[in-house]
């Protein structure tokens, strides 16, 4: 969840609450595609459709990372 950014030095979308270090910190934000199902469960012709986008957030202060599925 985005939080208040009083200094405006950092874009708002990069400021996130970090649970491990307990503060509102700057995060590196990337998008990655992952397959949740096992390879054996996916038929070859459907493999390209099995990948889902995930937003990956990495705290630049403590290094903790988390991912959340983009809906």
C-alpha positions in Angstrom: 0.0 0.0 0.0 1.3 3.4 -0.9 2.0 5.9 1.9 2.5 9.6 2.4 5.8 11.0 0.9 6.3 14.5 2.5 9.7 15.2 0.8 8.6 14.4 -2.8 12.3 13.4 -3.6 11.2 9.8 -4.3 8.2 8.9 -6.5 5.1 7.9 -4.4 4.9 4.5 -6.0 8.3 3.6 -4.7 7.4 4.3 -1.0 5.9 1.3 0.7 5.4 0.0 4.2 8.1 -2.5 5.1 6.9 -5.1 7.7 10.4 -6.4 8.6 12.1 -3.1 9.3 8.8 -1.4 10.5 8.9 1.8 8.5 7.9 3.5 5.3 10.8 2.9 3.0 11.8 3.2 -0.6 11.4 -0.1 -2.5 12.7 -1.3 -5.9 9.5 -2.3 -7.8 9.6 -4.8 -10.7 7.2 -7.0 -12.5 8.0 -10.7 -13.2 6.0 -13.4 -14.8 5.7 -16.7 -12.9 4.0 -20.0 -13.4 2.1 -21.1 -10.3 1.3 -24.6 -11.5 3.9 -27.4 -11.9 5.2 -28.1 -15.4 3.6 -31.5 -15.5 0.1 -30.0 -14.9 0.4 -27.6 -17.9 -0.2 -28.9 -21.4 2.5 -27.7 -23.9 0.0 -25.7 -26.0 -1.2 -23.8 -22.9 2.2 -23.1 -21.4 2.4 -19.5 -22.7 -1.0 -18.7 -21.0 0.0 -20.3 -17.6 2.2 -17.4 -16.6 0.9 -14.7 -14.2 2.3 -11.2 -13.6 3.7 -10.6 -10.1 4.8 -7.2 -8.6 8.1 -7.8 -6.7 8.9 -5.3 -4.0 12.4 -5.1 -2.5 13.1 -2.8 0.4 16.2 -0.7 -0.3 16.7 -0.2 3.4 16.7 -3.7 4.8 16.7 -5.9 1.7 13.5 -7.8 2.5 11.4 -8.7 -0.5 7.9 -9.8 -1.2 5.7 -10.5 -4.2 2.1 -9.9 -4.9 0.0 -11.1 -7.8 -1.1 -8.4 -10.1 -4.8 -8.8 -10.7 
